[in-house]
């Protein structure tokens, strides 16, 4: 693709435009998009018009634009996330009905935990994870499992970075985190008490496809809830998902 004077490709600029949208900013004017994407106003207006013409963005009567249904359609079609989510959903529903707590499916994406699905329960504890939202690998239970079974290079990369504390109990010391990861690998699950919020305990297990860990299944439970039953259910579900994928 042609590059702008700044050396940035058109594709990179389109991604910057699309990334200005999130759950709290689902409708924006082209000027707001320009500001948030740090693009010249004329460039943002032109890109927005082109994206509206192709259906990747939708414009309403007030002139505000939203992510288009067509974008959702092409993003879902044939995606790895959809295949995984479809294989996982029946088993996640079973776990969630039995344990009555948040049940989620996540993958490692650009060194973060990306949540593909989340089932909740009206009586469940606070949960900051969102579908299509991200949390740090070292703080979330699913992320700890994904990191524990990641390649050595990925693990070394994360352990060498500053590890942010999301709560007073997040493990931010790399030596301690390495211990947690070794234990997770050995035991095949993680129990994270208050790593994200003091009110909850999260548990997670790996989901394997032909032996390789490709995702993690987790539950967010009240802080002092028992974890053994949830882990049993998650292990059974992960094995069934692995078989469904094979
Ligand atoms: C987790 O996956 O570890 C997790 C996610 C959201 C929370 C708490 C824990 O609110």
Boltz pocket constraint, residues with backbone or C-beta under 6 A from the ligand:
constraints:
  - pocket:
      binder: B
      contacts: [[A, 126], [A, 127], [A, 128], [A, 129], [A, 139], [A, 140], [A, 141], [A, 142], [A, 143], [A, 192], [A, 196], [A, 197], [A, 200], [A, 201], [A, 202], [A, 203], [A, 218], [A, 219], [A, 220]]
      max_distance: 6.0
